[in-house]
Amino acid sequence: MKQKRFILQENELPTQWYNIQADMPNKPLPPIHPATREPLGWEDLAHIFPTECCKQELDTEHAWIDIPEEVQEKYKYYRSTPLVRAYALEEALGTPAHIYFKNESVNPLGSHKINSALPQCYYAKQEGTTNVTTETGAGQWGAALSYAAKVYGLECAVYQVKISMQQKPYRSSIMRTFGATVEGSPSMSTRAGKDIISRDPHHMGSLGTAISEAVELATTTPNCKYTLGSVLNHVALHQSIIGLEAEKQMEMAGEYPDTVIACFGGGSNFGGIAFPFMRHNLSGERHTEFIAAEPESCPKLTRGRFEYDFGDEAGYTPLLPMYTLGHNFRPANIHAGGLRYHGAGMIVSQLIKDGLMHGVDIPQLETFEAGMLFARTEGIIPAPESSHAIAATIREAKKCKETGEEKVILFNLSGHGLIDMTAYEQYLNGDLLNYKISDEEIENNLKKG
């Protein structure tokens, strides 16, 4: 029987994260103050985020940053995650491509998010913080942070996008199981939430609205810090553990990826698997293709504009240089709640601007079709977010079938879909639709900013 799974031994686990900013030919532009238009230093961010995260955020010099020993010990509970050769999927597609996936769905809480939740809570605890707060869409990040906060004895408050809270009620139950308080966003508990509801009483929320509420809570609550599950540079740094492991595991498999694919919301799992491999492209050693798979209904990478924009709806955050659909963008109520974000992370935005990677946008029904095929061949029901990566992988594998090219494709299975069965039931019943935004809608929304 062919070997399908590749696992690292404990002594082979990475002890440092990879910081791609140090190796980029064009560094990401700095976040700026919306009033003064001056670049922000880490001290300016430290009233919102844990101090060490702020320093990591703006570090463009050190390619390798030590993982704290305590965090390494926590990682050892569940890492490494398996690298798997998807033989059954290859056979179903009739493709000569070799398909591998990094299975982050086996992590605590079922997704990659715990990889950054643990260090963020560790750093918060180290500086004496007692409370953390955040936003979450589908709930993977909120669940991971709730668990990590409990590990480090922190109080946790989560604002979950209202439509996602209704679509996936068990995720908020998971957060409360770990002791977090959970509010649907927009809510009446913050000034930002009240303003949004007063403008639109039927607003079903977005990650931008939930970020506004979480940032407001962090800045008005003593000894409280805001944490973020994607978008920012320090989150991608923590997630580089995925790609660093995958690099060693691909070597065990005797292959190297021609193409690396992951789904894309803000960039955490995509950057996590892509950046360690991208460093070999930057050095000229390799020529791997990198594909970020986003929803057709939220196409910031493929149809957005590169400009400075707020990371939230209310305008509480610094201005970030990124591909954006406008911070007031109201995404369709698709089931991939973790991908319904208006902007892209600064590092990925710069790399796409420089032509070093690219995005593809995928309709909702195609993602569920891909998720169903993956479940029936590989025995894992993927999260709707992860199904975007699977759909993009299937597209590439079909191209190989047409050309006869034997490419090696690696994708990140960022999470399982066992708490997303309502979405699968709607798909099976024929109740899901595709959503596509027009160029005119995108342009009008960008003008509002």
N, C-alpha and C positions, 0 to 999 in steps of 0.2 A: 504494500500500500504506500502511495506517495505521501511524503511528509508535507503537511499543510501549515503547521504552526511553528513559529520561531519565537523562543522566549530567552531573555537575557538572565544570567545568574545575578545574584545580589551584588557581587563584587564588580560586575560589568555596568552597573547603573551609572548614568552621568552624575557627576558631582558639581557641575557648573551648568548654568544656562548660557545659551548663545544670544548675544546682542548684535543683531545684524546692522544696527545703526553705525557701528564702528567701521564696517567694511563697505558701506554704500558709497558709490562715487558721488552722488548728490544726496546730501543728508536731508532728512525731512525738515521742512520749514518749521520754525518754532511756533508754539501756541502764543497768541498775543492777547493783550488786555483789550476788551471791546471798546473801552472809552479812550485810552491813551494810544492804542495801536502799537504799544511797545512790547517786545518779547518778554515772556514771563520766565523767571528763574524758579528753581525748585522751591525756594523759600515762599514764593507767591502761591504755590500750589499746596503747601503743607497745611494750610488751614482747612483744607477739604480732605486730602488723602494722607495716609500714613507717610511719614517723612522719607523712609527708605524707598518707598514706591515712587515718590517724587524725584528722588535722585536717579533712580533707574530710568524713569520716564525720559529724562533729558540727557542721559549719558550717551554721547556719541564717540567716546574714546576707547572704552574697554569692551573688547569683543567677547570676553568670558567673565561671567560674574558668578561667584561662589554661591551655591545653594546652602543656606544655613543647615548645620548638622541636624538640628531638630526637625526641619522640614524634610531633609533626606530620610530620616527615620520614619516619618509619616508616609512618605512616598513608598517606602519598602513594604507597607501593608498591602499595596495593590499593584505596584509596578515591579517588572515591566509588564505592559499590556502586550497581548500577542500580535505578531505580524502573521497574517494568514494568506496563503495562496488560494484564490477563489477558483478552484478547478471546475466546480459544478457550474458556476456562472459562465466561465469560459466555454464550457461544453454546450450550454443552452444557447449561447450566442453564436456558436460555430466560428469563433474568432481565433486567429493565430496569436493574438496578444496574450501576454502573461499578466494577469490581474492580481494585485496584492492589495490587502486593506489592513490598516492599523486599527485594531479593535479597541477603541476607547470606551465602548459601551459596557465593558466589564468593570469599569471604575465604580467606587462608591457613588450612589445616586444615579448611576447609569449614563454619565457623559464625561467629556473632557474637562468640564468646568472646575472640578475639584482641584486640578493641577495649579490653578491660580488662587482659588479660595483659601487654601491652606497657607501659602506664604503671605497673602494679604492680611489674614487674621493674625498670623504670627508676628508680623511687623507692627500691627496695631497694638497687640498685647505688649510687645517689647517697649513701646513708648508710653505705656500706661493708659491707653484708651480703654474705656469700659463698654462702649456701644459702637456698633457698626450699622450702616444702613445701605440699601442698594435698590436698584430697579431690577425687574426681570420680565421677560416676555413669556415664552412658553413655560418657563419655570425651572429650567435646568440650572441656571446660575443661582437663582434664589434658593433652590434646594441645596446646592453645593455650599453656598455661603452659610446657610442656616446650620448645616452640619459642622462646618469648619469653625463657626462662632462658638458652637457648643463645645467643641474640642478644646478651645482656648478660653472658655469661661466668659465669653462676651455676650452682651445682649444684642439681638439682631432684629431690625425692622425692615420689611420688604414691601415695596410698591410693585404690584404685578399689574401688567396691562389688563384692563378690564375684560376685553374680549377673550384674551387668552385664559383668564381666570375662569370664565364661563365655559370655554371649550375644554379646559383641562383642570377640572376641580381637584383632582387628586394631587396635583403638584402643590397647590397651596396647603393641602392637608399634610403633605410630607414636610413642608416648611414648619408648620405648626407642631408637628410631631417632634421636631428638634428644638422647639421652644421659641421660634420666631413669631413676631406679630406680622400679619399680612393684610394689606389694604389693596383694594382694586383701584387702579388709576385710570382716569382722574378721580380724586377723592375730595371730600370736603374737609380734610384734616390739615391741608396746607393752603397758603395764599395762592400758590401757583395752580393747585387743583381747583380751587374755588373760581379763579379767573377763567380757567378753561371751561368749566361747567357753565359759568354764567354766559359765556359766548356761545356755547353749544351744549345744551342740557343732555343731548343724546350721544355725546362724544364717547366712543368705545375704547379710546386710549391708543397710545403708541409708546414705543420705547422712549421717544422724546418727552412725552408728558410724564412718564414714570421717573425719568432721570431728574426732571425739574423738581419733582416732589421729594425725591431722596436727597438731592443736593440741599434743598431748603431745610430739610430736617437736620441734616448733618451740620449746617452752618448756624442753626438756631438752638441746638441741643448741646449742653456742656459735655465735654469729654467724648464726643461722637465723631467718627470719621466715615466718610463716604468710600465705598468700594465699587469697583466696576468689573464686569465680567467679560468685556470685549473692548474693541476700538483703540484703547490706549496702548502705548508702547510697552509699558511694564507688564501688561497682561500677556501680550505676545511673547515677551521675554520668558515668563514663567511657563508658557505653553510650549516653548522650544524643546522641552523634555520629550515631547512626542516625536519630533523629527530626529532628535539626537539618538533616541532609541531605535527608530526605524532605520536610520543609516547603518547602525551596527547589525541590525537584523537582516537588512537586504544583503549585507556582506555575507552573513551566514547562509543566505539563500543562494549566494553566488551570482547575484544580479544587481543592476543599478537602474533606477527608474529613468525612462525617457520622458515620462509625463507624470507630474504630481498634481492631484486634484483634491479639493475640499470644498464644502459648502461655504457660503459667505454671507454673514450678517454684518458684523463689525470688523471681523478679521482674526478672532482669537484662535480658532482651530485651524483655519487656513494658514495663518502665519506660523502657528505651532509646528505644523508638519512641513511647510514649504521653506522657511528661512534657513534651517540647517543645510538643506540641499542647495538652496540658492547661493550660499557662500561659495560653493565650488563653481557656479556660473560666474560669480563676480571675480573670482581669481583666474578665470579662463580655462580651468581644468575640465569643465563639463558644459553641456549645452541642453540641460533639461528644460522642458516646457512646463509652465505653471499655469493652471486654470482654476479660477475662482468661480464657483457656480452659485448664482444668486437667483431669486425669484423673478419671473417676468413682470410681476406686479410691483416690484421694488428695485428697479434696475439702475442703481446709482453708478455702478462700474461701467456699464455699457452705454448708458444714456444720460448720466448725470454730468455735472459741471465741476471742474477742479477750481475751488475757491475757498476762502476763509468763511467758515460758517459755525454757528453754535452747535454744540453737541446735544442740546436739549431744546424743547419747544419754548420755554419761558425766557431763555436767554441768560440763564444763570452761569453757564460754563464759560471758560475762555473760548476765544475763536480758534478753530482748528483748521489747518490746511488739508482739505480732503475733497474727494469726489462726493458730491451731495445732490440730493433732489430738493434741498431746502428744508430748514429745520421745522417748518410748519407742515411738511408733507404728511398726509394722512393715508397710510397704506391700506390696501384692501384686507379684509378679514380672512386671509389665508391661514391654513393650519400650521404652517412653518413659522410659528410665532417668534422664534429666535432670530429670524432673518428679516423682520419687518422694521428695519432701521434706516433712517434717511441718509446716513453718511457712512463713509468707509474709513478705516483706520489710517493714520497719517503715513505710516511706513508703506503699507500696500498702495496707498494713493500715489506716493512718489515713485514707487517701483513700476506701477502701471503707466504713469505719466512718462517715465523713461523707457517704456516699451520692453521691460524685462519680464513682465507677466501680463495676463489678460483675463477678462471676465467673460462669462457667457450667462445669458438669462434663460430660464427654463420655466415653461408653463406648469401650473399646479398639477394638472392631470398626468402629465408626463412623469413628474416626480413620483406620484403614487403608483403608476404603472411600473416604474423602475424599482420602487420599494417592494412591490408585490413579487416581482421576478426574483429579487435578491432573497426575500424571505423564503420563497419556494425552492430556491437552489441551495442557499447557504444556511438556512435554518434560523436566521436572525431577523426579527422584525425591526427595521430601522426607524429612527425618528424621522418625521417629515423633513426636518432640516437636512439630515444626513442623506436623505433620498435625492436631494439635488446633486450631491457629489456622485451618487450612484448613477443618476441619469446622465451626467456629463461623462462618466466613465464608459457607460454603454455606448454613447455616441462615438467616443474615440475608438472603442473596441470594434464597432461596426465599420468604421473607416478602415481599420486594419484588415477586416474581412474582405473589403472591396479591393484593397491594394495588395493584400498578401503580406503586408509588413508585420514582422514579429516584434512589436513594441512591448516594453515593460511599463505597465501603468500601475501607479500606487495612489490609492485614495484613502482619506481619513474617514473612518466610520465614527463620527463624533459622539453618537449616542444611540441608545435603543428606543423603540417606539412603544414599549409595553404600557405606557400611560397615555398613549395617543390613539387608543383603539377606537374612540369615538370618531376620529378622523377617518380611520380605515373603514369603519362601518358605513360612514357616509359615502366614501368612495365606492365600496362594494354595492351600495344601494343606488348608485348613479346620481347622488345628490350634490356632488362637488362640481365647481365650475372653474374655468380659467379666467383670470383677470389680467387685462393689459391696459396700461396707461398710455394716453396719447402724447405726442410731442407737445401739443398745445397745453395740455394739463401740466406737464413738467415745466415748460417755459413760464407759465403763469405762476406756478408755485415758487419758482426761483426768483421771480420778480417781487414777490411778497416779502422776501427776506430782507 
